[in-house]
Each structure stands twice: as structure tokens, then as C-alpha cells.
Amino acid sequence: MLGLAAAYDEVPYFYSDQYELVIEYSGHVAPGGYNEAVFRGDKDQLKCIVFWLKDHKVLAAMNINVWDQTDTIKTLVRSGQPVDTAALADTGTPLADVLAATGTPNAQKSGADRTGPES
């Protein structure tokens, strides 16, 4: 950009508030471009994160009524490293620990996370 040797590596992101339903989507996966979906949390209570993976690598994720995880999710997507899918699904394992297990440095707060109740 503008002659600088800087790379633009922002992970695609959008959010939507629909009454009591708040969703945030990070990453991108084409239809059929994944071979596994992992749910973390309570999908029946609409408080979970869905991860789409290919070969154990997180391509995209959607938080549903779960806050303060977007930076970690974006770093998981950006890393391109395989993850332990059992740990990814386990709400007792912090996402930061799943990320740390990939050997990828933790995300720096960018201010991009929306604020909301603790999850």
C-alpha cells in the first residue's frame, strides 16, 4: 500500500445484532471448503462458538452471544496451525490455551472486539 512493504492480513469480520441474538463471524470458508465443524458451548441456549475447520486448521468461526473472544479467534484463523479439536470444543479450556498450544503468540487487543456481558 502506498509503496510501503506492509502486508494487509486482517481476517474478514462482520457482526449482526438481531434482538437478543448477537453474532460475530471471523474468517472465511467457502461452501464445502471445510471438513469439520466444532461447537463450543451450548448451541441449544444460543450461547456458543461454531468453528469451521479443514485438516484441523480453523478457517472461520461464529460467536453466538459469546463476547470477548474475537481477537483470539482471528489469531487462530490467521495462524493456519492445526488445533486440538477436543480442546477447542471444551469450554473448560480457555481459547487462549488452545491458541498457545499452536505455538502462535497471543492476539494483542485491537479494540475490534465488541463489548458485552462476560461469557
N, C-alpha and C positions, 0 to 999 in steps of 0.2 A: 504494500500500500504506500502510495506516495514516495516510492523509491526506497523505502526502508526495508531492511531484511527481517521483518517481523512476520510471524505466521499467525493467521487467524484460526484458532482452534476451538472456538466457542461451540458447545454442544447445543443443538437445537432444543428449544424450550417453549412451551406455552402453558397457560393455565386457564381455568374457567370456574367461575362460581355459579352454581345453579341451585338456588335456595340453600338448603343445608348441605349440599354436596359441593365439595371443593376438590378439584382435580388439578394435578400438575404433571405434565408429561415432559420427560427429558430424553433426548436421543432420537434415533430414527431407525425404524425397521420396516422394510417393505413387506407387503403381504406375502406370506410363505418364506420370508427371509430368516426365519428363526426355527430352531428345532426343540425348544423347551420354553415353557412359561412357569415361573416360580411365584407363588403367592406368599407374602409375608404379612401376617396379621389376620384380622377377622373380616373376611370378604362378606359374610352374611350381615354384619353390622356396618358395612361400608366404611371400614377403617383399616385400610391395608395398603400395601405397595405391590404392584404386579411388575415383575421383571421379565423381559423377553431376552433370551439368550441364544447364541449359536456357538456350539462347541464349548460350552461353559463360560463364554465371554458375554458380559452384559452389553446388549445393543441399545436398549431403551428401558425406561421404567415409568410407571404412572403411580403417583401417590394419590390415594383417595382418602381425604380427611386425615392425612398424616402430614405434620409440618416439620420444618427444620431438618430435612434430610436431602434437600435438592443439591447442595454443593457436594455432598458425599456421593450421591447418585451420579452426578455429572462426572466426577472424578473416576468412578468405577467405569462409566461408559468410555471416557477418554482414554483410560489406561489400556484397554484392549487385552487385559490379562485375564486368564481363567480364574474363576471363583469357586469356592466350596458351596455348592448349591444347598446343602443341608444347613450350613451356617447362614446362608442368605435367607432361607425361609424361617429360621429360628428367631423369634422376637426377643429371646433372651440373649442373643449375640448382637451387640451393637454393630450397626453398619460400618462404623469406623474400624472395628476389629476385622470385619470381612475385607475392607479395603486394605488395612495394614498387612493382612496375610498375602496380598498380591505383590507386596514389595513396593507399592506405589505410595509416594508421600501423600499425606492427608491434604484435603482441599483447604485453601485459605478462604475465609468468609469474604464474599464479594459483594454482599448486600443484595444479591439476587433472590435469596430465599424470602418468601412471603412470611409475614408474621401471623401467628395464630396460636391457639391453645397448644400446650405441650402435649406430645403424644406418648 
